[in-house]
Amino acid sequence: MSTAAAPPDPSSGSSERPPTRRAGTVAWTASSYFGEGLPWSILHQVAAEFFTAAGLPAREVGFTSALHFTSSLKFVWSPIVDLIGTLRQWIVATQFGLGLLMAVLAVLAHNMASGTDSGTAVIWLVLIAIGLLSATHDIACDGYYMTALGRDDQARYTGIRVAAFRVAMLVGSAGLVFLGGSVHWLAGFGVGAVLMVALAVAHRVWLPRVAVARVLPQATASDPEAGWRARLDHIRGAYFSFLLQPRAAIVLLFLLSFKLGDALMFGMSKVLFRELGIGTADRGVLNGFGTAASIAGAMLGGLWVARVGLGRALLPIALIMAGTLPLYLWLAAPRLPADLMLGLGAPLSLAHTLSPPLWHVGTILVIEQLCGGLATAAQTIFIMRRCHPDHKAAHFAFATAIYSLAQTISGTYSGFLYEAHGPLVYFSIAAVACIPCLVLIPFLRQQ
């Protein structure tokens, strides 16, 4: 069965055809979203580990969260990606550029680790450049996915794309950090560079070609001024058509609130685990199980929506996600007597006897991540359903930028909230933060 795709533009003379549904669809979906996940891991996981290992103050390590803003602002230039060249060309070019920038980062990290250069200004500039190029790659990759696949297949393969992204996170946070710590950071960042260049070469060879019809006035070919006016109208249309869609305010509020509780939980869960007496090695094991559960949840979520439709699946998935967050209150509650004992001068080892066993923590983490994966798949499909065919890449970038902005702000201030009020109040806030999205769902038009 062939997938639905945008018809080719008869005036373009393009010989590109939409890819048919076959086993290769899984391969290019997985590899392209692995290419999305690896730069994200470099920016938000590996770079933080490098700065920590270099002995920089905590505030500078925390600045890596500000790199999320490159993703939040990608809607600004997303219409240009929709308008110039092909999405396939953008994917290949940005992957190659990311590989080169990571190679530069590897050399700079090597110099800093070896004491040749102790400054971080150039490293920060390279990280910002990686963030901008990574955001551009995301625009092209998401637009390509929605163009190459029909609506049913978009839902069916959502689990694959989310799983591939998270596998890339594992490669970065575990593999590249291990290389940086045990071998050298030249190897850690360098392997990332090699992987990105390899992806660019591979996709240049076998990524399916998909033609996209761009609706521009007939005068464009003979009247350059009319052509530029048409392009400006296209860019304006990309923004206003999303904001003027039916119930746009409800859609925006839903995007801001859907996974807000999950983001708050994620922001401080590692701190809670540390305070429960769980060491770094054990937290790494828990992270592995949690990531595997989130991958499984994303794949199940994609299949669920593909089977019953988004309209019937969204509310149950949101309820499941919201129902798992109070589980962290179960973990946070033992901290009250532990804090009291420490305040009375009891030894830390005695206070930790009140902490739940490791298998208990792991079970709660796996359940939460499994249900969070379901929600991630549903959210991704919801965003794709809100994208107009003429502005797929721009609309997806705009919607994900809104979601990313909410995540960035909540993540930035989560530590202040946790320190001010303690784990029990903090995770209570995270649990109730899911309520607004549940109220909004009945007012949405999913189809």
DRENDO-1510 file (C-alpha; in Angstrom, 1 decimal, always signed):
<recs>
REC; n; res; u; v; w
REC; 1; MET; +0.0; +0.0; +0.0 .
REC; 2; SER; +1.3; +3.4; -0.9 .
REC; 3; THR; +1.5; +6.2; +1.5 .
REC; 4; ALA; -0.2; +9.5; +1.0 .
REC; 5; ALA; +2.0; +12.4; +0.1 .
REC; 6; ALA; +1.8; +15.8; -1.4 .
REC; 7; PRO; +1.4; +15.6; -5.2 .
REC; 8; PRO; +4.4; +16.7; -7.3 .
REC; 9; ASP; +4.3; +20.2; -8.8 .
REC; 10; PRO; +3.6; +19.8; -12.5 .
REC; 11; SER; +5.4; +23.0; -13.3 .
REC; 12; SER; +8.6; +22.0; -11.5 .
REC; 13; GLY; +9.5; +19.2; -13.8 .
REC; 14; SER; +10.5; +17.2; -10.8 .
REC; 15; SER; +10.9; +13.5; -11.1 .
REC; 16; GLU; +10.7; +12.9; -7.4 .
REC; 17; ARG; +8.0; +10.5; -6.2 .
REC; 18; PRO; +6.7; +9.8; -2.8 .
REC; 19; PRO; +8.2; +6.8; -1.2 .
REC; 20; THR; +6.0; +3.7; -1.0 .
REC; 21; ARG; +5.4; +2.0; +2.3 .
REC; 22; ARG; +8.0; -0.7; +2.9 .
REC; 23; ALA; +10.5; -1.9; +5.4 .
REC; 24; GLY; +12.8; +0.9; +4.3 .
REC; 25; THR; +10.4; +3.4; +5.8 .
REC; 26; VAL; +11.3; +2.2; +9.3 .
REC; 27; ALA; +15.0; +2.6; +8.4 .
REC; 28; TRP; +14.8; +6.2; +7.2 .
REC; 29; THR; +12.4; +7.2; +9.9 .
REC; 30; ALA; +14.7; +5.8; +12.6 .
REC; 31; SER; +17.9; +7.1; +11.1 .
REC; 32; SER; +16.6; +10.7; +10.5 .
REC; 33; TYR; +15.2; +11.0; +14.1 .
REC; 34; PHE; +18.4; +9.5; +15.5 .
REC; 35; GLY; +20.0; +12.5; +13.7 .
REC; 36; GLU; +17.6; +14.8; +15.6 .
REC; 37; GLY; +18.3; +13.2; +19.0 .
REC; 38; LEU; +22.1; +13.1; +18.9 .
REC; 39; PRO; +22.6; +16.9; +18.6 .
REC; 40; TRP; +20.0; +17.4; +21.3 .
REC; 41; SER; +22.0; +15.1; +23.5 .
REC; 42; ILE; +25.2; +16.9; +22.7 .
REC; 43; LEU; +23.7; +20.2; +23.7 .
REC; 44; HIS; +21.7; +19.2; +26.8 .
REC; 45; GLN; +23.5; +16.2; +28.2 .
REC; 46; VAL; +27.1; +15.7; +27.0 .
REC; 47; ALA; +28.0; +19.4; +27.1 .
REC; 48; ALA; +26.7; +19.6; +30.7 .
REC; 49; GLU; +28.8; +16.6; +31.6 .
REC; 50; PHE; +31.9; +18.1; +30.0 .
REC; 51; PHE; +31.5; +21.4; +31.9 .
REC; 52; THR; +31.0; +19.5; +35.1 .
REC; 53; ALA; +34.1; +17.4; +34.5 .
REC; 54; ALA; +36.0; +20.5; +33.7 .
REC; 55; GLY; +35.2; +21.9; +37.2 .
REC; 56; LEU; +33.1; +24.9; +36.1 .
REC; 57; PRO; +30.7; +26.4; +38.6 .
REC; 58; ALA; +27.1; +25.0; +38.8 .
REC; 59; ARG; +25.6; +28.2; +37.3 .
REC; 60; GLU; +27.6; +27.8; +34.1 .
REC; 61; VAL; +26.7; +24.1; +33.9 .
REC; 62; GLY; +23.1; +25.1; +34.3 .
REC; 63; PHE; +23.3; +27.6; +31.4 .
REC; 64; THR; +23.1; +24.6; +29.0 .
REC; 65; SER; +19.3; +24.6; +29.6 .
REC; 66; ALA; +19.2; +28.0; +27.9 .
REC; 67; LEU; +20.3; +26.3; +24.7 .
REC; 68; HIS; +16.7; +25.1; +24.5 .
REC; 69; PHE; +15.8; +28.6; +23.3 .
REC; 70; THR; +17.3; +27.8; +19.9 .
REC; 71; SER; +14.6; +25.2; +19.5 .
REC; 72; SER; +11.9; +27.6; +20.9 .
REC; 73; LEU; +12.8; +30.2; +18.3 .
REC; 74; LYS; +13.0; +28.0; +15.3 .
REC; 75; PHE; +9.5; +29.0; +14.1 .
REC; 76; VAL; +11.1; +32.4; +13.1 .
REC; 77; TRP; +13.0; +30.8; +10.2 .
REC; 78; SER; +10.9; +27.7; +9.6 .
REC; 79; PRO; +8.9; +29.2; +6.6 .
REC; 80; ILE; +12.3; +29.7; +4.8 .
REC; 81; VAL; +12.9; +26.0; +5.1 .
REC; 82; ASP; +9.5; +25.3; +3.7 .
REC; 83; LEU; +10.1; +27.7; +0.8 .
REC; 84; ILE; +13.7; +27.3; -0.4 .
REC; 85; GLY; +15.2; +24.0; -1.7 .
REC; 86; THR; +13.8; +20.7; -0.7 .
REC; 87; LEU; +13.4; +19.2; +2.8 .
REC; 88; ARG; +15.7; +16.3; +1.8 .
REC; 89; GLN; +18.4; +18.8; +0.9 .
REC; 90; TRP; +18.0; +20.6; +4.2 .
REC; 91; ILE; +18.3; +17.4; +6.1 .
REC; 92; VAL; +21.5; +16.3; +4.4 .
REC; 93; ALA; +23.1; +19.7; +4.6 .
REC; 94; THR; +22.3; +20.4; +8.2 .
REC; 95; GLN; +23.5; +16.9; +9.3 .
REC; 96; PHE; +26.8; +17.5; +7.5 .
REC; 97; GLY; +27.1; +20.9; +9.1 .
REC; 98; LEU; +26.4; +19.5; +12.5 .
REC; 99; GLY; +29.1; +16.9; +12.0 .
REC; 100; LEU; +31.7; +19.7; +11.2 .
REC; 101; LEU; +30.6; +21.8; +14.2 .
REC; 102; MET; +30.9; +18.8; +16.5 .
REC; 103; ALA; +34.4; +18.1; +15.2 .
REC; 104; VAL; +35.3; +21.7; +16.0 .
REC; 105; LEU; +33.8; +21.2; +19.5 .
REC; 106; ALA; +35.9; +18.1; +20.0 .
REC; 107; VAL; +39.1; +20.0; +19.3 .
REC; 108; LEU; +38.1; +22.8; +21.6 .
REC; 109; ALA; +37.1; +20.4; +24.4 .
REC; 110; HIS; +40.4; +18.6; +24.0 .
REC; 111; ASN; +42.3; +21.9; +24.3 .
REC; 112; MET; +40.4; +22.9; +27.4 .
REC; 113; ALA; +40.7; +19.5; +29.1 .
REC; 114; SER; +44.4; +19.4; +28.4 .
REC; 115; GLY; +44.9; +22.9; +29.8 .
REC; 116; THR; +45.9; +24.4; +26.5 .
REC; 117; ASP; +42.9; +26.8; +26.6 .
REC; 118; SER; +40.9; +27.4; +29.7 .
REC; 119; GLY; +38.3; +29.7; +28.2 .
REC; 120; THR; +34.8; +28.7; +27.3 .
REC; 121; ALA; +33.6; +31.6; +25.2 .
REC; 122; VAL; +34.4; +30.0; +21.9 .
REC; 123; ILE; +32.9; +26.7; +23.1 .
REC; 124; TRP; +29.6; +28.5; +23.9 .
REC; 125; LEU; +29.6; +30.1; +20.5 .
REC; 126; VAL; +30.0; +26.7; +18.8 .
REC; 127; LEU; +27.2; +25.2; +21.1 .
REC; 128; ILE; +24.9; +28.0; +20.0 .
REC; 129; ALA; +25.7; +27.4; +16.4 .
REC; 130; ILE; +25.0; +23.7; +16.9 .
REC; 131; GLY; +21.7; +24.6; +18.5 .
REC; 132; LEU; +20.7; +26.8; +15.6 .
REC; 133; LEU; +21.6; +24.2; +13.0 .
REC; 134; SER; +20.0; +21.4; +15.0 .
REC; 135; ALA; +16.8; +23.4; +15.2 .
REC; 136; THR; +16.9; +23.9; +11.4 .
REC; 137; HIS; +17.4; +20.2; +10.9 .
REC; 138; ASP; +14.4; +19.5; +13.2 .
REC; 139; ILE; +12.2; +21.8; +11.0 .
REC; 140; ALA; +13.2; +19.9; +7.8 .
REC; 141; CYS; +13.0; +16.5; +9.4 .
REC; 142; ASP; +9.6; +17.0; +10.8 .
REC; 143; GLY; +8.3; +18.5; +7.6 .
REC; 144; TYR; +9.7; +15.7; +5.5 .
REC; 145; TYR; +8.1; +13.1; +7.8 .
REC; 146; MET; +4.7; +14.7; +7.4 .
REC; 147; THR; +5.1; +15.0; +3.6 .
REC; 148; ALA; +6.4; +11.5; +3.0 .
REC; 149; LEU; +3.8; +9.7; +5.0 .
REC; 150; GLY; +0.0; +9.7; +5.1 .
REC; 151; ARG; -2.0; +10.4; +8.2 .
REC; 152; ASP; -2.3; +6.8; +9.3 .
REC; 153; ASP; +1.3; +6.0; +8.8 .
REC; 154; GLN; +2.3; +9.2; +10.6 .
REC; 155; ALA; +0.6; +7.8; +13.7 .
REC; 156; ARG; +1.9; +4.3; +13.0 .
REC; 157; TYR; +5.6; +5.3; +12.8 .
REC; 158; THR; +5.5; +7.9; +15.6 .
REC; 159; GLY; +6.7; +5.3; +18.1 .
REC; 160; ILE; +9.7; +4.6; +15.8 .
REC; 161; ARG; +10.7; +8.2; +15.6 .
REC; 162; VAL; +10.4; +8.8; +19.3 .
REC; 163; ALA; +12.3; +5.6; +20.0 .
REC; 164; ALA; +15.1; +6.5; +17.7 .
REC; 165; PHE; +15.4; +10.0; +19.3 .
REC; 166; ARG; +15.7; +8.4; +22.7 .
REC; 167; VAL; +18.2; +5.8; +21.5 .
REC; 168; ALA; +20.3; +8.8; +20.4 .
REC; 169; MET; +19.9; +10.3; +23.8 .
REC; 170; LEU; +21.3; +7.0; +25.3 .
REC; 171; VAL; +24.2; +7.1; +22.9 .
REC; 172; GLY; +25.0; +10.6; +23.9 .
REC; 173; SER; +24.4; +10.5; +27.7 .
REC; 174; ALA; +26.0; +7.1; +28.1 .
REC; 175; GLY; +28.3; +6.3; +25.3 .
REC; 176; LEU; +29.8; +9.7; +24.4 .
REC; 177; VAL; +30.1; +10.7; +28.1 .
REC; 178; PHE; +31.8; +7.4; +28.9 .
REC; 179; LEU; +34.3; +8.0; +26.1 .
REC; 180; GLY; +34.9; +11.5; +27.3 .
REC; 181; GLY; +35.5; +10.4; +30.8 .
REC; 182; SER; +37.5; +7.2; +30.3 .
REC; 183; VAL; +39.4; +8.1; +27.0 .
REC; 184; HIS; +39.2; +11.8; +26.2 .
REC; 185; TRP; +36.7; +14.4; +25.2 .
REC; 186; LEU; +38.2; +14.5; +21.8 .
REC; 187; ALA; +36.9; +11.0; +21.4 .
REC; 188; GLY; +33.6; +11.8; +23.0 .
REC; 189; PHE; +32.6; +14.7; +20.8 .
REC; 190; GLY; +34.6; +13.3; +17.9 .
REC; 191; VAL; +32.5; +10.1; +17.7 .
REC; 192; GLY; +29.4; +12.3; +17.6 .
REC; 193; ALA; +30.9; +14.2; +14.7 .
REC; 194; VAL; +31.6; +11.0; +12.8 .
REC; 195; LEU; +28.1; +9.7; +13.4 .
REC; 196; MET; +26.5; +12.9; +12.0 .
REC; 197; VAL; +28.7; +13.0; +8.9 .
REC; 198; ALA; +27.9; +9.3; +8.3 .
REC; 199; LEU; +24.2; +10.0; +8.5 .
REC; 200; ALA; +24.5; +12.8; +6.0 .
REC; 201; VAL; +26.3; +10.6; +3.5 .
REC; 202; ALA; +23.8; +7.8; +4.0 .
REC; 203; HIS; +20.8; +10.0; +3.6 .
REC; 204; ARG; +22.3; +11.6; +0.6 .
REC; 205; VAL; +22.3; +8.2; -1.0 .
REC; 206; TRP; +19.1; +6.5; +0.0 .
REC; 207; LEU; +16.7; +9.0; +1.7 .
REC; 208; PRO; +13.6; +8.8; -0.5 .
REC; 209; ARG; +12.9; +11.9; -2.7 .
REC; 210; VAL; +9.6; +13.6; -2.0 .
REC; 211; ALA; +8.2; +16.3; -4.2 .
REC; 212; VAL; +6.2; +19.1; -2.6 .
REC; 213; ALA; +3.9; +21.4; -4.6 .
REC; 214; ARG; +4.4; +25.1; -3.6 .
REC; 215; VAL; +1.4; +27.3; -4.5 .
REC; 216; LEU; +2.8; +30.5; -5.9 .
REC; 217; PRO; +1.3; +32.9; -8.5 .
REC; 218; GLN; +1.7; +32.2; -12.2 .
REC; 219; ALA; +3.6; +35.5; -12.6 .
REC; 220; THR; +6.4; +34.3; -10.4 .
REC; 221; ALA; +8.4; +32.8; -13.3 .
REC; 222; SER; +8.3; +36.1; -15.4 .
REC; 223; ASP; +8.0; +38.7; -12.7 .
REC; 224; PRO; +10.7; +38.6; -10.0 .
REC; 225; GLU; +8.9; +41.2; -7.9 .
REC; 226; ALA; +5.7; +39.2; -7.9 .
REC; 227; GLY; +7.8; +36.2; -6.9 .
REC; 228; TRP; +9.2; +37.9; -3.8 .
REC; 229; ARG; +5.8; +39.2; -2.9 .
REC; 230; ALA; +4.5; +35.6; -3.1 .
REC; 231; ARG; +7.3; +34.4; -0.9 .
REC; 232; LEU; +6.6; +37.0; +1.7 .
REC; 233; ASP; +2.9; +36.2; +1.6 .
REC; 234; HIS; +3.8; +32.5; +2.1 .
REC; 235; ILE; +5.9; +33.4; +5.2 .
REC; 236; ARG; +3.1; +35.6; +6.6 .
REC; 237; GLY; +0.6; +32.8; +5.9 .
REC; 238; ALA; +2.7; +30.3; +7.7 .
REC; 239; TYR; +2.3; +32.2; +11.0 .
REC; 240; PHE; -1.2; +33.6; +10.7 .
REC; 241; SER; -2.8; +30.4; +9.3 .
REC; 242; PHE; -1.7; +28.6; +12.5 .
REC; 243; LEU; -2.9; +31.4; +14.8 .
REC; 244; LEU; -6.2; +31.8; +13.0 .
REC; 245; GLN; -7.1; +28.1; +12.9 .
REC; 246; PRO; -10.3; +27.1; +14.7 .
REC; 247; ARG; -10.0; +27.3; +18.5 .
REC; 248; ALA; -6.3; +28.5; +18.2 .
REC; 249; ALA; -6.2; +29.8; +21.8 .
REC; 250; ILE; -7.3; +26.5; +23.2 .
REC; 251; VAL; -4.7; +24.7; +21.0 .
REC; 252; LEU; -1.9; +27.0; +22.3 .
REC; 253; LEU; -3.0; +26.5; +25.9 .
REC; 254; PHE; -3.1; +22.8; +25.5 .
REC; 255; LEU; +0.4; +22.7; +24.0 .
REC; 256; LEU; +1.7; +24.7; +26.9 .
REC; 257; SER; +0.1; +22.6; +29.6 .
REC; 258; PHE; -0.1; +19.0; +28.2 .
REC; 259; LYS; +3.2; +17.8; +29.6 .
REC; 260; LEU; +4.0; +20.5; +32.0 .
REC; 261; GLY; +3.6; +18.2; +35.0 .
REC; 262; ASP; +5.8; +15.6; +33.4 .
REC; 263; ALA; +8.4; +18.3; +32.7 .
REC; 264; LEU; +8.4; +19.4; +36.3 .
REC; 265; MET; +8.7; +15.8; +37.5 .
REC; 266; PHE; +11.6; +15.2; +35.1 .
REC; 267; GLY; +13.4; +18.3; +36.2 .
REC; 268; MET; +13.9; +17.3; +39.8 .
REC; 269; SER; +13.5; +13.5; +39.8 .
REC; 270; LYS; +17.2; +12.9; +39.8 .
REC; 271; VAL; +17.7; +15.3; +42.7 .
REC; 272; LEU; +15.0; +13.3; +44.6 .
REC; 273; PHE; +16.7; +10.0; +43.8 .
REC; 274; ARG; +20.1; +11.4; +45.1 .
REC; 275; GLU; +18.4; +12.6; +48.3 .
REC; 276; LEU; +16.9; +9.1; +48.7 .
REC; 277; GLY; +20.5; +7.8; +48.9 .
REC; 278; ILE; +20.7; +6.3; +45.3 .
REC; 279; GLY; +24.2; +6.6; +44.0 .
REC; 280; THR; +25.3; +7.7; +40.5 .
REC; 281; ALA; +25.9; +4.2; +39.2 .
REC; 282; ASP; +22.4; +3.0; +40.4 .
REC; 283; ARG; +20.8; +6.2; +38.9 .
REC; 284; GLY; +22.5; +5.3; +35.6 .
REC; 285; VAL; +20.9; +1.8; +35.7 .
REC; 286; LEU; +17.5; +3.3; +36.5 .
REC; 287; ASN; +17.9; +5.7; +33.6 .
REC; 288; GLY; +18.5; +2.8; +31.3 .
REC; 289; PHE; +15.3; +1.1; +32.4 .
REC; 290; GLY; +13.4; +4.3; +32.3 .
REC; 291; THR; +14.5; +5.2; +28.7 .
REC; 292; ALA; +13.6; +1.7; +27.5 .
REC; 293; ALA; +10.2; +2.0; +29.1 .
REC; 294; SER; +9.6; +5.4; +27.4 .
REC; 295; ILE; +10.6; +3.9; +24.1 .
REC; 296; ALA; +8.1; +1.1; +24.6 .
REC; 297; GLY; +5.4; +3.6; +25.6 .
REC; 298; ALA; +6.0; +5.8; +22.6 .
REC; 299; MET; +5.6; +2.8; +20.2 .
REC; 300; LEU; +2.5; +1.6; +22.0 .
REC; 301; GLY; +1.1; +5.2; +21.9 .
REC; 302; GLY; +1.6; +5.4; +18.1 .
REC; 303; LEU; -0.1; +2.1; +17.5 .
REC; 304; TRP; -2.9; +3.0; +19.9 .
REC; 305; VAL; -3.7; +6.3; +18.0 .
REC; 306; ALA; -3.3; +4.6; +14.6 .
REC; 307; ARG; -5.8; +1.9; +15.7 .
REC; 308; VAL; -8.6; +3.9; +17.3 .
REC; 309; GLY; -7.9; +7.5; +16.1 .
REC; 310; LEU; -6.6; +10.5; +18.0 .
REC; 311; GLY; -10.0; +11.7; +19.1 .
REC; 312; ARG; -10.7; +8.6; +21.0 .
REC; 313; ALA; -7.1; +8.0; +22.4 .
REC; 314; LEU; -6.0; +11.5; +23.5 .
REC; 315; LEU; -8.1; +11.8; +26.7 .
REC; 316; PRO; -7.4; +8.2; +28.0 .
REC; 317; ILE; -3.7; +8.7; +27.4 .
REC; 318; ALA; -3.7; +12.1; +29.2 .
REC; 319; LEU; -5.5; +10.5; +32.1 .
REC; 320; ILE; -3.0; +7.7; +32.3 .
REC; 321; MET; -0.1; +10.2; +32.2 .
REC; 322; ALA; -1.7; +12.4; +34.9 .
REC; 323; GLY; -2.4; +9.3; +37.1 .
REC; 324; THR; +1.2; +8.3; +37.3 .
REC; 325; LEU; +2.7; +11.6; +38.5 .
REC; 326; PRO; +1.3; +11.3; +42.1 .
REC; 327; LEU; +3.4; +8.1; +42.4 .
REC; 328; TYR; +6.4; +10.4; +43.1 .
REC; 329; LEU; +4.6; +11.7; +46.2 .
REC; 330; TRP; +5.0; +8.2; +47.5 .
REC; 331; LEU; +8.8; +8.5; +47.0 .
REC; 332; ALA; +8.9; +12.1; +48.4 .
REC; 333; ALA; +6.9; +11.4; +51.5 .
REC; 334; PRO; +9.7; +9.4; +53.3 .
REC; 335; ARG; +11.9; +12.6; +53.0 .
REC; 336; LEU; +9.8; +14.3; +55.8 .
REC; 337; PRO; +10.9; +12.0; +58.7 .
REC; 338; ALA; +14.4; +11.7; +57.1 .
REC; 339; ASP; +14.8; +15.5; +57.1 .
REC; 340; LEU; +13.5; +15.7; +60.7 .
REC; 341; MET; +16.0; +13.0; +61.8 .
REC; 342; LEU; +18.9; +14.9; +60.0 .
REC; 343; GLY; +17.8; +18.1; +61.7 .
REC; 344; LEU; +18.0; +16.4; +65.1 .
REC; 345; GLY; +21.5; +15.3; +64.4 .
REC; 346; ALA; +20.9; +11.7; +63.3 .
REC; 347; PRO; +23.5; +10.3; +60.9 .
REC; 348; LEU; +22.8; +10.3; +57.2 .
REC; 349; SER; +23.0; +6.5; +57.0 .
REC; 350; LEU; +20.1; +6.2; +59.6 .
REC; 351; ALA; +18.0; +8.7; +57.7 .
REC; 352; HIS; +18.4; +6.7; +54.5 .
REC; 353; THR; +17.0; +3.7; +56.2 .
REC; 354; LEU; +13.6; +5.3; +55.7 .
REC; 355; SER; +14.1; +5.5; +51.9 .
REC; 356; PRO; +12.3; +3.1; +49.7 .
REC; 357; PRO; +14.2; +0.1; +48.2 .
REC; 358; LEU; +15.8; +0.5; +44.8 .
REC; 359; TRP; +13.4; -1.8; +43.1 .
REC; 360; HIS; +10.5; +0.2; +44.5 .
REC; 361; VAL; +12.0; +3.4; +43.0 .
REC; 362; GLY; +12.7; +1.6; +39.7 .
REC; 363; THR; +9.2; +0.3; +39.4 .
REC; 364; ILE; +7.7; +3.7; +39.8 .
REC; 365; LEU; +10.2; +5.2; +37.3 .
REC; 366; VAL; +9.4; +2.6; +34.7 .
REC; 367; ILE; +5.7; +3.0; +35.1 .
REC; 368; GLU; +5.9; +6.8; +34.8 .
REC; 369; GLN; +8.2; +6.7; +31.8 .
REC; 370; LEU; +6.1; +4.1; +30.0 .
REC; 371; CYS; +3.0; +6.3; +30.4 .
REC; 372; GLY; +5.0; +9.4; +29.6 .
REC; 373; GLY; +6.0; +7.7; +26.3 .
REC; 374; LEU; +2.4; +7.2; +25.5 .
REC; 375; ALA; +1.8; +10.9; +26.1 .
REC; 376; THR; +4.7; +11.9; +23.9 .
REC; 377; ALA; +3.4; +9.9; +21.0 .
REC; 378; ALA; -0.1; +11.4; +21.4 .
REC; 379; GLN; +1.3; +14.9; +21.6 .
REC; 380; THR; +3.4; +14.5; +18.5 .
REC; 381; ILE; +0.4; +13.2; +16.5 .
REC; 382; PHE; -1.8; +16.0; +17.8 .
REC; 383; ILE; +0.7; +18.6; +16.6 .
REC; 384; MET; +0.9; +16.9; +13.2 .
REC; 385; ARG; -2.9; +17.0; +12.9 .
REC; 386; ARG; -2.8; +20.8; +13.4 .
REC; 387; CYS; -0.4; +21.4; +10.5 .
REC; 388; HIS; -1.8; +22.9; +7.3 .
REC; 389; PRO; -0.6; +21.0; +4.2 .
REC; 390; ASP; +0.9; +24.2; +2.7 .
REC; 391; HIS; +3.0; +24.9; +5.9 .
REC; 392; LYS; +3.7; +21.6; +7.4 .
REC; 393; ALA; +7.3; +22.2; +8.5 .
REC; 394; ALA; +6.6; +25.8; +9.6 .
REC; 395; HIS; +3.5; +24.8; +11.6 .
REC; 396; PHE; +5.2; +21.9; +13.3 .
REC; 397; ALA; +8.1; +24.1; +14.2 .
REC; 398; PHE; +5.8; +26.7; +15.6 .
REC; 399; ALA; +3.9; +24.2; +17.7 .
REC; 400; THR; +7.0; +22.4; +19.0 .
REC; 401; ALA; +8.6; +25.8; +19.8 .
REC; 402; ILE; +5.6; +26.6; +22.1 .
REC; 403; TYR; +6.0; +23.3; +23.8 .
REC; 404; SER; +9.7; +23.7; +24.1 .
REC; 405; LEU; +9.4; +27.2; +25.6 .
REC; 406; ALA; +7.1; +25.9; +28.3 .
REC; 407; GLN; +9.7; +23.1; +29.0 .
REC; 408; THR; +12.6; +25.5; +29.1 .
REC; 409; ILE; +11.0; +27.9; +31.5 .
REC; 410; SER; +9.7; +25.3; +33.8 .
REC; 411; GLY; +13.1; +23.5; +33.8 .
REC; 412; THR; +15.0; +26.7; +34.5 .
REC; 413; TYR; +13.0; +27.5; +37.6 .
REC; 414; SER; +12.3; +23.9; +38.9 .
REC; 415; GLY; +15.4; +24.0; +41.1 .
REC; 416; PHE; +14.3; +27.2; +42.8 .
REC; 417; LEU; +10.9; +25.8; +43.5 .
REC; 418; TYR; +12.2; +22.5; +44.8 .
REC; 419; GLU; +14.7; +24.2; +47.2 .
REC; 420; ALA; +12.1; +26.6; +48.5 .
REC; 421; HIS; +9.3; +24.2; +49.2 .
REC; 422; GLY; +10.8; +20.7; +49.4 .
REC; 423; PRO; +10.1; +17.5; +47.5 .
REC; 424; LEU; +6.5; +16.8; +48.8 .
REC; 425; VAL; +5.2; +20.2; +47.8 .
REC; 426; TYR; +7.1; +20.3; +44.6 .
REC; 427; PHE; +5.8; +16.9; +43.3 .
REC; 428; SER; +2.3; +17.9; +44.5 .
REC; 429; ILE; +2.6; +20.9; +42.2 .
REC; 430; ALA; +3.8; +18.7; +39.4 .
REC; 431; ALA; +0.9; +16.3; +39.9 .
REC; 432; VAL; -1.8; +19.1; +39.7 .
REC; 433; ALA; -0.1; +20.8; +36.8 .
REC; 434; CYS; -1.6; +18.2; +34.5 .
REC; 435; ILE; -5.2; +19.2; +35.4 .
REC; 436; PRO; -5.5; +22.2; +32.9 .
REC; 437; CYS; -4.8; +20.0; +29.9 .
REC; 438; LEU; -7.4; +17.5; +31.0 .
REC; 439; VAL; -10.0; +20.3; +31.2 .
REC; 440; LEU; -9.0; +21.6; +27.7 .
REC; 441; ILE; -9.2; +18.2; +25.8 .
REC; 442; PRO; -13.0; +18.1; +25.4 .
REC; 443; PHE; -12.9; +21.6; +23.8 .
REC; 444; LEU; -10.3; +20.5; +21.2 .
REC; 445; ARG; -11.1; +19.5; +17.6 .
REC; 446; GLN; -8.5; +16.7; +17.1 .
REC; 447; GLN; -9.4; +15.9; +13.5 .
</recs>
